[in-house]
Amino acid sequence: MLRIKTRAIFIVLFLVLAGLISPVYATDDKVNINTASKEELITLKYVGEATAEKIIEYRSAHPFVVPEDIMKVKGVGQKTFDVNKDRICCGES
């Protein structure tokens, strides 16, 4: 009986921890910098609320053609691009 309870506790703990950890892995999804919400943009490294707002403002007048265009936004430099280049896109890819 004790063995069954121990296994049940282990399974419950595993499921709880898996639920807490899974949002971390969800950040591996691509972020379309032409359509992403502020919340989605903030998932990028070195992009906070202010920078996300600048990206949104910039793209309304100048849609991004290639991911590198994000560096045209004031406050987004080479370092920010380099750490996020595998996560950002401009279209459906």
Backbone bond lengths (Angstrom), bond angles and torsions (degrees), N, CA, C in turn:
res aa  C-N    CA-C-N  psi(-1)  N-CA   C-N-CA  omega(-1)  CA-C   N-CA-C  phi
1 M - - - 1.451 - - 1.528 110.13 -
2 L 1.332 115.90 -42.41 1.460 120.44 179.77 1.526 111.01 -62.94
3 R 1.308 116.30 -36.20 1.457 121.35 179.38 1.527 111.08 -64.61
4 I 1.312 117.26 -40.00 1.464 122.09 179.27 1.528 109.86 -65.57
5 K 1.330 117.16 -43.05 1.467 120.96 178.76 1.532 110.58 -63.87
6 T 1.326 115.99 -41.83 1.465 119.81 179.29 1.520 110.71 -62.41
7 R 1.311 117.17 -43.84 1.468 121.23 178.07 1.524 110.79 -64.02
8 A 1.311 117.06 -41.72 1.464 121.12 179.52 1.524 110.84 -62.47
9 I 1.319 116.49 -42.52 1.465 120.85 178.30 1.524 109.94 -64.44
10 F 1.311 116.82 -42.56 1.453 121.35 178.81 1.531 110.52 -60.93
11 I 1.303 117.75 -44.69 1.470 121.90 -179.77 1.523 110.44 -63.79
12 V 1.319 117.28 -43.98 1.466 120.94 179.31 1.528 110.06 -62.75
13 L 1.319 117.49 -45.81 1.465 120.67 178.52 1.526 111.36 -61.50
14 F 1.309 116.97 -41.54 1.454 121.04 178.44 1.529 110.76 -60.84
15 L 1.323 116.74 -45.65 1.457 120.10 -179.23 1.530 111.68 -65.36
16 V 1.315 116.73 -39.13 1.468 120.69 177.97 1.527 109.88 -64.25
17 L 1.328 117.06 -47.65 1.458 120.40 -179.97 1.525 111.40 -65.14
18 A 1.304 117.91 -38.86 1.472 121.09 177.85 1.520 109.96 -62.52
19 G 1.304 117.39 -37.32 1.461 121.45 177.94 1.514 112.26 -68.24
20 L 1.318 117.10 -33.41 1.462 120.82 179.33 1.527 111.96 -78.19
21 I 1.307 116.37 -31.89 1.456 120.75 -176.76 1.529 111.93 -84.38
22 S 1.296 119.01 -29.78 1.463 121.18 -174.72 1.518 114.69 -58.16
23 P 1.347 121.31 -34.17 1.459 118.39 176.29 1.526 113.01 -62.10
24 V 1.330 117.83 -27.39 1.456 120.27 177.28 1.517 109.49 -64.93
25 Y 1.316 117.41 -41.47 1.452 120.45 179.37 1.513 112.10 -73.07
26 A 1.307 118.25 -23.42 1.460 121.49 179.78 1.518 111.68 -65.32
27 T 1.320 118.50 -19.01 1.452 120.66 179.76 1.519 112.46 -73.32
28 D 1.322 118.02 -3.16 1.453 120.82 176.67 1.521 111.76 -76.71
29 D 1.317 118.26 -8.43 1.454 121.80 179.50 1.519 110.04 -68.44
30 K 1.339 115.58 150.08 1.455 121.28 176.65 1.520 109.91 -67.97
31 V 1.317 115.50 145.61 1.458 122.44 176.68 1.523 106.79 -114.68
32 N 1.324 116.09 116.06 1.456 120.61 177.52 1.520 107.02 -80.87
33 I 1.328 116.46 109.68 1.457 120.22 -174.00 1.535 112.56 -71.71
34 N 1.332 117.85 -8.76 1.467 120.86 175.18 1.522 112.94 -87.94
35 T 1.315 117.29 -20.35 1.465 119.80 -174.41 1.529 114.56 -128.69
36 A 1.307 117.50 -8.22 1.468 121.02 -174.21 1.525 111.76 -65.57
37 S 1.312 114.86 144.63 1.464 120.72 174.55 1.527 108.73 -75.09
38 K 1.315 115.56 169.99 1.460 120.03 177.91 1.527 109.80 -59.53
39 E 1.315 116.96 -41.37 1.465 121.12 -179.75 1.523 111.56 -62.28
40 E 1.337 116.68 -39.15 1.468 120.06 178.80 1.525 110.60 -69.26
41 L 1.315 116.99 -40.64 1.465 120.13 179.83 1.524 111.06 -64.22
42 I 1.313 117.50 -34.77 1.460 121.58 -179.50 1.535 111.52 -65.81
43 T 1.312 117.79 -19.87 1.470 119.46 177.50 1.518 111.78 -70.09
44 L 1.325 117.47 -14.17 1.462 120.69 176.71 1.527 109.18 -76.04
45 K 1.317 116.59 145.57 1.462 120.91 179.52 1.525 109.75 -66.76
46 Y 1.315 115.38 140.34 1.462 124.55 179.07 1.528 113.43 67.00
47 V 1.323 118.08 14.14 1.461 121.27 176.30 1.524 107.86 -113.56
48 G 1.323 115.01 111.75 1.452 121.11 176.95 1.523 109.61 -101.44
49 E 1.328 115.51 -169.65 1.462 120.24 -177.71 1.522 112.41 -60.46
50 A 1.325 116.97 -45.39 1.469 120.21 -177.69 1.525 111.42 -63.05
51 T 1.322 116.91 -43.71 1.461 120.22 -179.94 1.522 110.70 -68.28
52 A 1.313 117.24 -38.83 1.469 120.66 177.33 1.529 110.10 -60.13
53 E 1.316 116.74 -41.86 1.462 120.25 178.14 1.521 111.26 -64.79
54 K 1.337 117.42 -38.00 1.464 120.95 177.34 1.524 110.91 -64.69
55 I 1.332 116.91 -39.08 1.468 121.23 178.36 1.524 109.58 -62.85
56 I 1.321 116.63 -45.73 1.460 121.23 -179.39 1.527 110.61 -63.64
57 E 1.311 116.87 -42.81 1.463 121.07 179.23 1.528 110.46 -64.65
58 Y 1.326 116.93 -44.81 1.463 121.36 -179.14 1.529 111.24 -61.59
59 R 1.323 116.93 -46.80 1.465 119.84 -174.87 1.521 112.74 -68.28
60 S 1.323 118.09 -21.56 1.466 119.02 178.61 1.531 110.68 -66.72
61 A 1.324 117.52 -29.06 1.462 121.44 177.88 1.528 112.32 -100.05
62 H 1.323 116.20 -28.84 1.471 121.40 -175.45 1.523 109.81 -136.88
63 P 1.332 118.55 85.89 1.470 119.20 178.84 1.533 110.90 -56.84
64 F 1.302 115.52 143.91 1.460 121.24 179.04 1.520 109.94 -74.64
65 V 1.320 116.12 134.59 1.466 121.38 179.55 1.527 110.14 -99.05
66 V 1.324 115.74 -42.26 1.468 121.98 177.29 1.529 107.71 -128.59
67 P 1.319 118.31 154.79 1.463 120.25 -178.67 1.536 113.66 -54.35
68 E 1.329 117.08 -34.14 1.459 121.05 -179.35 1.535 112.29 -61.07
69 D 1.329 117.63 -21.90 1.464 121.32 179.73 1.521 112.82 -61.54
70 I 1.323 116.86 -19.00 1.464 119.20 179.54 1.529 111.09 -61.22
71 M 1.340 116.68 -23.69 1.460 120.05 179.47 1.534 112.17 -73.16
72 K 1.326 117.83 -7.35 1.457 121.57 175.18 1.525 111.41 -77.52
73 V 1.325 116.52 -13.05 1.458 122.10 178.34 1.523 108.39 -81.29
74 K 1.326 116.20 128.80 1.461 120.30 179.89 1.533 109.32 -59.57
75 G 1.321 115.55 127.66 1.457 120.72 -179.82 1.515 113.39 100.61
76 V 1.326 116.92 -8.26 1.468 120.47 177.38 1.521 107.44 -112.16
77 G 1.307 115.84 113.05 1.454 120.39 -178.03 1.512 112.72 -113.94
78 Q 1.307 114.06 -168.75 1.466 121.46 -177.47 1.528 112.05 -58.96
79 K 1.328 117.02 -41.79 1.471 120.74 -178.36 1.527 110.70 -61.18
80 T 1.333 116.46 -46.50 1.465 120.60 179.55 1.520 109.99 -62.88
81 F 1.317 116.42 -43.00 1.464 119.34 178.64 1.525 110.82 -62.85
82 D 1.328 116.65 -47.55 1.469 120.40 -176.13 1.528 113.05 -58.19
83 V 1.341 117.68 -41.70 1.464 118.79 -177.94 1.526 112.21 -76.86
84 N 1.332 117.74 -15.56 1.470 121.15 -177.36 1.518 114.43 -112.71
85 K 1.312 118.57 -3.57 1.467 120.82 -171.10 1.528 114.07 -58.15
86 D 1.312 117.61 -28.92 1.464 119.88 178.90 1.524 112.53 -80.82
87 R 1.326 117.06 -10.70 1.467 120.83 -177.63 1.517 113.81 -106.50
88 I 1.337 117.88 -13.55 1.459 118.42 -176.06 1.523 112.03 -105.32
89 C 1.311 114.68 149.68 1.455 121.73 175.27 1.519 108.13 -146.25
90 C 1.323 115.21 169.27 1.476 119.98 -179.02 1.524 111.91 -114.07
91 G 1.298 116.17 -14.18 1.459 120.62 -177.76 1.508 110.79 -134.15
92 E 1.288 115.88 -141.25 1.465 121.35 -174.89 1.519 113.73 -82.18
93 S 1.313 118.50 -11.77 1.476 119.86 -175.83 1.504 112.69 -76.33
